[in-house]
């Protein structure tokens, strides 16, 4: 019974130390950086992040076109109203 109590106390101390050390951990630093941009997800972990400053009069299509332009991607829309995307950078299954 004494061994169980010692193990429980040691486990509790380890948990408290682990929680107390979280503010000093810098591995989550990337989560706190908030920079505006556009992510293009081609699927299967093929993701392109484009950092950009958005203009007041832009909509989502304008941001996508600018991100594709900055990355050298071609974007093909399905109609003149740009309501559907056929492909980006030659990839059809988006």
Secondary structure, DSSP 8 states (H G I E B T S, - for coil): -HHHHHHHHHHHHHHHHHHHHGGG--TTHHHH----EEEEE-STT-EEEEE----TT--HHHHHHHHHHHHT--EEESSTT--SEEEETTB---
